[in-house]
Amino acid sequence: MFAQSAFRTRCACWLSVIGILLLFGGCAEEPSALERVQAEGVLRVITRNSPATYFQDRNGETGFEYELVKRLADDLGVKLQIETADNLDELFASLSKPNGPVLAAAGLVKSDGRQQHARFSLPYLEVTPQVIYRNGQQRPTRPADLIGKRILVLKGSSHAEQLQALKLELPDLVFEESAAVEVVDLLRMVDEGQIDLTLVDSNELAMNQVYFPNVRVAFDIGDEQSLAWAVAPGEDSSLLNEINAFLERAQKNGSLQRLKDRYYGHVDVLGYVGAYTFAKHLQQRLPRYEGFFRQAAQKHEVDWRLLAAMGYQESLWQPTATSKTGVRGLMMLTLRTAQAMGVADRLNPKQSIEGGAKYIAYVKSQLPESIQEPDRTWFALASYNVGGGHLEDARKLTEAEGLNPDKWLDVQKILPRLSQKQWYSKTRHGYARGGEPVHFVRNIRRYYDILTWVTQPQLEGTQVAEGSLHVPGIDKRQPNEQTPPL
């Protein structure tokens, strides 16, 4: 009897303790947004798959927004997990989900309409909304000139908000919104005359205008606006306060400005520099490095003239060249590629050429056996430029179109689609500047044609001293007839 009573007493005590623990547990505060990020060790970020925000190239993941938010994750001591939204409406909807991403870093303008769906950080970039038209058409100079034009903008964008507000003053203004396009698509549609006008921000135009020769700015519409990051609405400001502190530090220490200069300070100019300029460089620059090209090419079983053509396309045979994305040296190797190829000093021309030769040989070896020469070489060059994943995406799109995924003539027609949302949204690796590898391969083949011609006497048994190339009137010679047509 006594034992039973003692047992009941102990049970009652334990129940009391459990009750107290549950009571206090129920009253305990939930962890803040910042504490959850730190506890999970992951910063989940949602963005757009576009050249100004986030995409993948041969350097891996890149883009202005990606680079900046990666610095934030490093600052917090956590891993970065990127998610992409198909459109802006989806982006903001995902941000509000209980288990969704905690931050949107997607080139977002802090507009009045958007502040109902999110809270915004301090600004990190000032941009100007601009009306874009096609060169050769009558240039609009004021908002009233937009009436009667075919206008298309991103659905849910700040530009759609601007036009909706403008419509109150100009009832005859008509425009369309689309969630199936990105900024690059809008610029292409203006460039090709599919639409008359669009609205984009100045930073995105600066990054992409070089690819669309017919695109022009009609006029700035509205005042300068701020780009900011967004977090979910609510009372919890822990993460937002940390973000603002990070952005203030990035502004003060100059890292934000360096990132701006890297992406927006200048625009890459692609294309053929001209036969006579190339001829001058053949005489003045190539002799310094020809021996290195020959040695590396022989070692890795690559045509030295192809290797030299690659070097010219990458750096104009300048061993100290450095791009805005951090690739360096005569062959413009990324740090990761250089390390993988055993290159200790990318600015050493011999090491750079050796690394480039080893890498292009490796890339070629990874291609499917179904791709035969000479296409195999062109595919290897494209993969060297844009990355094997994107090239494989293009091959799959090519096959889906009923074309031959093993023929460069077919795949080069499809590669530019990787910059169009309706196509890259169907691929594994997403957005890529698909036009770049096409230009890259075309230019190298031009340089290779000329190199093949000016070194032809050596192939025919005429003794010509190594490094002493004779460059006659290049414009008089037709391209190498053995080279497949571009």
GUFILO-87876 format. One line per field, with one value per residue (C-alpha): residue in one letter; x, y, z. Coordinates in steps of 0.2 Angstrom, whole numbers, plus 5000, padded with zeros to 4 digits. Layout:
<pts>
r: [A, ...]
c1: [X, ...]
c2: [Y, ...]
c3: [Z, ...]
</pts>
This chain:
<pts>
r: [M, F, A, Q, S, A, F, R, T, R, C, A, C, W, L, S, V, I, G, I, L, L, L, F, G, G, C, A, E, E, P, S, A, L, E, R, V, Q, A, E, G, V, L, R, V, I, T, R, N, S, P, A, T, Y, F, Q, D, R, N, G, E, T, G, F, E, Y, E, L, V, K, R, L, A, D, D, L, G, V, K, L, Q, I, E, T, A, D, N, L, D, E, L, F, A, S, L, S, K, P, N, G, P, V, L, A, A, A, G, L, V, K, S, D, G, R, Q, Q, H, A, R, F, S, L, P, Y, L, E, V, T, P, Q, V, I, Y, R, N, G, Q, Q, R, P, T, R, P, A, D, L, I, G, K, R, I, L, V, L, K, G, S, S, H, A, E, Q, L, Q, A, L, K, L, E, L, P, D, L, V, F, E, E, S, A, A, V, E, V, V, D, L, L, R, M, V, D, E, G, Q, I, D, L, T, L, V, D, S, N, E, L, A, M, N, Q, V, Y, F, P, N, V, R, V, A, F, D, I, G, D, E, Q, S, L, A, W, A, V, A, P, G, E, D, S, S, L, L, N, E, I, N, A, F, L, E, R, A, Q, K, N, G, S, L, Q, R, L, K, D, R, Y, Y, G, H, V, D, V, L, G, Y, V, G, A, Y, T, F, A, K, H, L, Q, Q, R, L, P, R, Y, E, G, F, F, R, Q, A, A, Q, K, H, E, V, D, W, R, L, L, A, A, M, G, Y, Q, E, S, L, W, Q, P, T, A, T, S, K, T, G, V, R, G, L, M, M, L, T, L, R, T, A, Q, A, M, G, V, A, D, R, L, N, P, K, Q, S, I, E, G, G, A, K, Y, I, A, Y, V, K, S, Q, L, P, E, S, I, Q, E, P, D, R, T, W, F, A, L, A, S, Y, N, V, G, G, G, H, L, E, D, A, R, K, L, T, E, A, E, G, L, N, P, D, K, W, L, D, V, Q, K, I, L, P, R, L, S, Q, K, Q, W, Y, S, K, T, R, H, G, Y, A, R, G, G, E, P, V, H, F, V, R, N, I, R, R, Y, Y, D, I, L, T, W, V, T, Q, P, Q, L, E, G, T, Q, V, A, E, G, S, L, H, V, P, G, I, D, K, R, Q, P, N, E, Q, T, P, P, L]
c1: [5000, 5014, 5023, 5008, 5006, 5024, 5022, 5007, 5016, 5031, 5020, 5011, 5028, 5034, 5017, 5020, 5037, 5032, 5018, 5029, 5041, 5027, 5021, 5038, 5041, 5024, 5029, 5046, 5049, 5051, 5069, 5070, 5073, 5092, 5093, 5085, 5097, 5112, 5104, 5101, 5118, 5110, 5104, 5090, 5089, 5077, 5082, 5079, 5089, 5095, 5112, 5110, 5105, 5111, 5116, 5129, 5144, 5161, 5166, 5151, 5138, 5139, 5129, 5129, 5115, 5123, 5140, 5133, 5122, 5136, 5146, 5132, 5131, 5150, 5148, 5135, 5146, 5132, 5130, 5121, 5106, 5100, 5082, 5075, 5058, 5049, 5042, 5041, 5024, 5031, 5046, 5036, 5024, 5038, 5045, 5029, 5028, 5032, 5046, 5051, 5067, 5071, 5078, 5074, 5089, 5083, 5087, 5071, 5065, 5058, 5041, 5026, 5016, 5029, 5030, 5013, 5021, 5038, 5050, 5065, 5083, 5094, 5097, 5113, 5112, 5103, 5095, 5085, 5070, 5071, 5060, 5069, 5065, 5072, 5085, 5078, 5060, 5054, 5061, 5048, 5053, 5039, 5026, 5012, 5023, 5020, 5001, 4998, 5014, 5016, 5023, 5028, 5035, 5038, 5022, 5023, 5038, 5040, 5039, 5021, 5017, 5024, 5014, 4998, 5001, 5004, 4988, 4978, 4985, 4985, 4969, 4973, 4990, 4989, 5003, 5005, 5013, 5021, 5027, 5035, 5049, 5064, 5073, 5085, 5069, 5062, 5077, 5078, 5060, 5063, 5080, 5070, 5055, 5043, 5037, 5039, 5045, 5049, 5054, 5070, 5082, 5098, 5109, 5102, 5102, 5121, 5125, 5115, 5115, 5131, 5121, 5107, 5114, 5097, 5092, 5092, 5086, 5071, 5071, 5072, 5055, 5053, 5066, 5081, 5076, 5084, 5087, 5085, 5084, 5067, 5062, 5045, 5033, 5030, 5037, 5054, 5068, 5082, 5088, 5084, 5094, 5109, 5107, 5107, 5123, 5131, 5126, 5133, 5149, 5151, 5148, 5161, 5175, 5173, 5168, 5151, 5158, 5171, 5157, 5147, 5163, 5166, 5148, 5143, 5159, 5162, 5154, 5163, 5164, 5163, 5168, 5181, 5194, 5199, 5211, 5224, 5224, 5226, 5240, 5250, 5248, 5254, 5271, 5273, 5265, 5264, 5283, 5286, 5274, 5274, 5287, 5276, 5260, 5270, 5277, 5260, 5251, 5263, 5262, 5243, 5240, 5232, 5235, 5246, 5237, 5221, 5228, 5236, 5219, 5211, 5224, 5221, 5202, 5204, 5218, 5224, 5240, 5242, 5249, 5243, 5225, 5212, 5193, 5179, 5175, 5192, 5199, 5217, 5232, 5235, 5223, 5211, 5210, 5198, 5207, 5198, 5203, 5221, 5222, 5215, 5227, 5242, 5245, 5253, 5255, 5241, 5251, 5266, 5263, 5271, 5261, 5245, 5247, 5251, 5235, 5224, 5231, 5228, 5211, 5205, 5211, 5202, 5186, 5187, 5189, 5173, 5162, 5151, 5160, 5146, 5153, 5166, 5179, 5179, 5163, 5172, 5184, 5170, 5160, 5175, 5178, 5160, 5161, 5177, 5168, 5150, 5153, 5148, 5132, 5125, 5132, 5122, 5106, 5108, 5111, 5095, 5085, 5093, 5088, 5070, 5069, 5073, 5091, 5107, 5114, 5131, 5133, 5140, 5130, 5114, 5118, 5125, 5108, 5100, 5113, 5106, 5090, 5098, 5096, 5078, 5066, 5054, 5069, 5081, 5067, 5066, 5084, 5094, 5106, 5095, 5101, 5117, 5123, 5121, 5126, 5144, 5150, 5144, 5154, 5168, 5169, 5167, 5181, 5193, 5189, 5193, 5209, 5214, 5210, 5223, 5236, 5234, 5236, 5252, 5260, 5256, 5274, 5280, 5267, 5273, 5291, 5297, 5309, 5302, 5311, 5300, 5292, 5295, 5278, 5276, 5259, 5254, 5238, 5226, 5210, 5215, 5213, 5197, 5194, 5201, 5190, 5193, 5186, 5167, 5156, 5151]
c2: [5000, 5012, 5007, 5012, 5028, 5033, 5028, 5039, 5053, 5052, 5051, 5067, 5076, 5070, 5076, 5093, 5095, 5090, 5102, 5116, 5112, 5112, 5129, 5137, 5129, 5136, 5153, 5152, 5164, 5157, 5160, 5175, 5174, 5178, 5164, 5152, 5155, 5153, 5137, 5129, 5136, 5140, 5157, 5153, 5166, 5168, 5177, 5178, 5168, 5183, 5191, 5205, 5194, 5175, 5163, 5150, 5151, 5143, 5151, 5143, 5153, 5171, 5187, 5204, 5199, 5182, 5189, 5201, 5189, 5176, 5189, 5191, 5172, 5172, 5186, 5177, 5161, 5150, 5142, 5150, 5141, 5149, 5147, 5154, 5161, 5160, 5177, 5191, 5186, 5169, 5177, 5188, 5173, 5162, 5175, 5175, 5156, 5149, 5138, 5148, 5158, 5171, 5184, 5190, 5197, 5200, 5217, 5223, 5242, 5247, 5253, 5258, 5244, 5231, 5237, 5229, 5212, 5214, 5224, 5231, 5234, 5249, 5253, 5246, 5252, 5267, 5264, 5274, 5267, 5270, 5268, 5258, 5259, 5252, 5262, 5268, 5270, 5287, 5291, 5294, 5309, 5311, 5300, 5305, 5297, 5280, 5280, 5269, 5259, 5240, 5240, 5225, 5224, 5211, 5206, 5212, 5224, 5241, 5247, 5239, 5250, 5265, 5262, 5259, 5276, 5284, 5277, 5288, 5303, 5295, 5284, 5279, 5272, 5253, 5240, 5222, 5212, 5195, 5183, 5172, 5184, 5191, 5208, 5200, 5194, 5211, 5219, 5206, 5209, 5227, 5224, 5212, 5224, 5212, 5226, 5244, 5249, 5242, 5248, 5242, 5249, 5257, 5244, 5230, 5239, 5243, 5225, 5219, 5233, 5226, 5211, 5221, 5233, 5241, 5245, 5263, 5274, 5285, 5294, 5292, 5289, 5295, 5298, 5288, 5273, 5261, 5243, 5234, 5216, 5211, 5200, 5194, 5206, 5206, 5212, 5202, 5213, 5203, 5197, 5214, 5223, 5212, 5214, 5233, 5232, 5221, 5233, 5248, 5239, 5234, 5253, 5259, 5246, 5248, 5230, 5236, 5249, 5236, 5224, 5238, 5242, 5224, 5221, 5238, 5248, 5243, 5232, 5218, 5220, 5204, 5202, 5202, 5216, 5216, 5207, 5220, 5223, 5204, 5205, 5218, 5207, 5192, 5201, 5210, 5199, 5181, 5178, 5180, 5166, 5155, 5143, 5140, 5137, 5124, 5115, 5114, 5109, 5095, 5089, 5089, 5084, 5101, 5111, 5125, 5137, 5133, 5136, 5152, 5158, 5154, 5164, 5179, 5178, 5178, 5191, 5198, 5188, 5199, 5189, 5201, 5203, 5202, 5202, 5209, 5191, 5188, 5177, 5181, 5178, 5175, 5161, 5169, 5155, 5155, 5152, 5136, 5130, 5135, 5126, 5110, 5111, 5114, 5132, 5141, 5158, 5163, 5178, 5168, 5166, 5149, 5142, 5150, 5142, 5125, 5126, 5131, 5117, 5105, 5111, 5111, 5094, 5088, 5097, 5088, 5071, 5074, 5076, 5061, 5049, 5053, 5070, 5068, 5080, 5094, 5097, 5090, 5104, 5117, 5109, 5109, 5127, 5131, 5121, 5129, 5146, 5143, 5126, 5108, 5109, 5123, 5115, 5099, 5109, 5116, 5099, 5093, 5108, 5105, 5087, 5092, 5103, 5088, 5094, 5085, 5087, 5081, 5094, 5112, 5120, 5114, 5117, 5135, 5140, 5134, 5140, 5158, 5152, 5149, 5167, 5167, 5162, 5152, 5140, 5141, 5138, 5121, 5116, 5109, 5123, 5138, 5155, 5157, 5170, 5158, 5169, 5171, 5154, 5156, 5172, 5164, 5149, 5160, 5172, 5158, 5150, 5166, 5168, 5150, 5152, 5166, 5157, 5141, 5152, 5162, 5146, 5136, 5137, 5127, 5113, 5113, 5110, 5128, 5132, 5147, 5151, 5148, 5164, 5174, 5174, 5182, 5191, 5197, 5206, 5196, 5203, 5195, 5177, 5168, 5158, 5140, 5130, 5114, 5123, 5119, 5135, 5145]
c3: [5000, 5005, 4989, 4978, 4987, 4984, 4966, 4964, 4973, 4961, 4946, 4952, 4954, 4937, 4929, 4938, 4931, 4914, 4915, 4920, 4906, 4894, 4901, 4899, 4882, 4876, 4882, 4874, 4860, 4843, 4835, 4824, 4805, 4808, 4821, 4810, 4796, 4808, 4815, 4798, 4791, 4775, 4767, 4755, 4742, 4727, 4712, 4693, 4680, 4670, 4665, 4678, 4692, 4692, 4679, 4675, 4663, 4661, 4678, 4687, 4696, 4692, 4691, 4700, 4712, 4715, 4719, 4731, 4740, 4741, 4751, 4763, 4765, 4768, 4780, 4790, 4790, 4781, 4764, 4750, 4742, 4726, 4720, 4704, 4700, 4683, 4685, 4697, 4704, 4709, 4717, 4729, 4732, 4737, 4748, 4759, 4761, 4779, 4773, 4758, 4754, 4767, 4754, 4737, 4728, 4710, 4704, 4712, 4712, 4728, 4722, 4732, 4725, 4730, 4748, 4751, 4748, 4755, 4766, 4757, 4762, 4760, 4741, 4734, 4716, 4707, 4690, 4678, 4669, 4651, 4635, 4622, 4603, 4587, 4578, 4561, 4568, 4574, 4591, 4605, 4615, 4628, 4636, 4624, 4610, 4618, 4612, 4597, 4600, 4603, 4620, 4631, 4648, 4662, 4671, 4689, 4685, 4692, 4673, 4672, 4688, 4679, 4664, 4674, 4683, 4666, 4659, 4672, 4663, 4645, 4644, 4626, 4631, 4628, 4634, 4637, 4651, 4650, 4663, 4649, 4645, 4653, 4649, 4636, 4627, 4627, 4620, 4607, 4602, 4600, 4590, 4578, 4576, 4585, 4596, 4595, 4613, 4630, 4647, 4655, 4669, 4663, 4671, 4662, 4645, 4648, 4651, 4635, 4622, 4614, 4608, 4600, 4588, 4583, 4601, 4607, 4622, 4617, 4634, 4652, 4660, 4678, 4691, 4696, 4706, 4719, 4718, 4735, 4742, 4749, 4764, 4769, 4777, 4796, 4812, 4813, 4807, 4813, 4796, 4788, 4800, 4797, 4778, 4780, 4791, 4778, 4764, 4773, 4776, 4758, 4753, 4765, 4761, 4742, 4739, 4732, 4720, 4714, 4710, 4701, 4691, 4687, 4680, 4674, 4672, 4654, 4641, 4632, 4614, 4604, 4586, 4573, 4575, 4557, 4546, 4545, 4564, 4566, 4553, 4563, 4579, 4569, 4566, 4582, 4595, 4589, 4587, 4606, 4610, 4594, 4602, 4617, 4606, 4596, 4612, 4621, 4605, 4601, 4619, 4620, 4602, 4597, 4581, 4587, 4575, 4583, 4600, 4594, 4587, 4604, 4612, 4601, 4603, 4622, 4625, 4608, 4613, 4629, 4644, 4657, 4651, 4664, 4662, 4673, 4678, 4685, 4671, 4667, 4656, 4638, 4637, 4650, 4662, 4677, 4693, 4695, 4678, 4681, 4697, 4689, 4675, 4686, 4681, 4696, 4687, 4675, 4670, 4664, 4645, 4644, 4659, 4652, 4635, 4642, 4653, 4639, 4628, 4642, 4645, 4627, 4625, 4641, 4635, 4618, 4627, 4637, 4621, 4616, 4604, 4591, 4588, 4574, 4567, 4562, 4572, 4587, 4587, 4586, 4600, 4611, 4608, 4612, 4628, 4632, 4631, 4638, 4648, 4645, 4653, 4643, 4627, 4631, 4634, 4617, 4609, 4617, 4611, 4594, 4594, 4599, 4584, 4572, 4569, 4571, 4589, 4583, 4569, 4573, 4559, 4567, 4586, 4582, 4576, 4593, 4605, 4605, 4612, 4629, 4632, 4628, 4643, 4633, 4629, 4644, 4656, 4648, 4651, 4666, 4667, 4663, 4656, 4646, 4634, 4620, 4607, 4614, 4610, 4592, 4590, 4600, 4588, 4572, 4577, 4581, 4564, 4555, 4564, 4562, 4543, 4542, 4552, 4541, 4526, 4532, 4538, 4523, 4515, 4530, 4526, 4508, 4513, 4511, 4526, 4535, 4552, 4567, 4573, 4556, 4548, 4531, 4531, 4513, 4508, 4519, 4511, 4494, 4500, 4502, 4518, 4518, 4507, 4518, 4533, 4535, 4531, 4546]
</pts>
